[in-house]
Amino acid sequence: MNFKIALIKGDGIGPEIVDEAVKVLNKVAERYGHTFEYTRVLMGGESIDACGVPLTDEAIAACRASDSVLMGSIGGNTTTSPWYKLEPSLRPEAGLLKLRKSLGLFANIRPAYLYDELKAACPIKDEIIGDKGFDMVIMRELTGGLYFGERKTVMENGVLKAYDSLTYDENEIRRIAIKGFEIAMKRRKNVVSVDKANVLDSSRLWRKVVEEVAKDYPEVTYSHMLVDNCAMQLVKNPGQFDVILTENMFGDILSDEASEITGSIGMLSSASLSETSFGLYEPSHGSAPDIAGTNQANPIATILSAAMMLRFSLNLDEEADAIETAVKNVLKKDYRTVDIMSEGQTLVGCREMGDVIAAEI
Ligand code: NAD
């Protein structure tokens, strides 16, 4: 079959890790008889340098014309890069926020899975992790809440005052809750909905709508948890979670916490989905400007994001399984990039990691 994929390489290590994901995708195409047609799309710092803005209308149109988008990461060193001297709406991250909104990418899925081979890199004590480890998915609402609410900074009575508003309507909550319960149906059928309903009105509405949606999924057990407790439970007993369903800012923070306990942010994929099968796939980490161009980046998060893309947008489950199995096999064979390296293992660079994974397909 023939698929159109928009490629956003982005900044920092972005181009290096996307090249490795493309290497693996091309191997999948060869092995399973598909054609992946790539269109290069500029976003973030590379788009600012080339076009003066972090995302052009043409770039959005090119993404829309594709079956899915595969992205590296965008942004530079936020202290030294000239991109961060620009006004906020012209900085690299503004491009990503605009793309998510323009493409209706409201559902962010981030798996956090502890590989047996990487248990040594997990910062949590063995007695907490146990034999089973953990395997969870964080389903985060991506286009509402505090990050998209009205904001302003004004002088009031001679004092500078900043306002950010947190709003959700019931439809925004319902559609993400449905995605959360749907994904739970394909997993261990458990949802923990995370909010701050003891304080926030938006969270009380969140809870009410989640309860309504839950009635349509009698096979799924669900419970509510306050966000502060969830932050604690993630390090106290991460094995209890299957699907964590939450709003934008809570999900931003909790998913970084969940990624940290897996041992390396370089391993974690993510998908941002719309109402249709269209989605944007990217690693959970940033553009790591500190190691850009050194061939040290771990490309696995991007390669696993490409696997998610095959599964969720292109409906190629067997091919997605092949990539995930290839990653597990190279870890079993002790190939490691520097971020996940322990004694006695074989150190490889970004390109070599791409090579060994492609060879396993
Ligand atoms: P980061 O994730 O880029 O880096 C944090 C640390 O993890 C660094 O030490 C880095 O070297 C390391 N690291 C990250 N990915 C790695 C990989 N694949 N392999 C090995 N090591 C890896 O976070 P940061 O330094 O806070 O942000 C850098 C830039 O990335 C900023 O401009 C930020 O805004 C941007 N950012 C972009 C996205 C995105 O594109 N979605 C997400 C987060 C941050």
Boltz pocket constraint, residues with backbone or C-beta under 6 A from the ligand:
constraints:
  - pocket:
      binder: B
      contacts: [[A, 72], [A, 73], [A, 74], [A, 75], [A, 76], [A, 77], [A, 78], [A, 93], [A, 96], [A, 265], [A, 266], [A, 282], [A, 283], [A, 284], [A, 285], [A, 286], [A, 287], [A, 288], [A, 289], [A, 290], [A, 291], [A, 296], [A, 297], [A, 298], [A, 299], [A, 301], [A, 339]]
      max_distance: 6.0
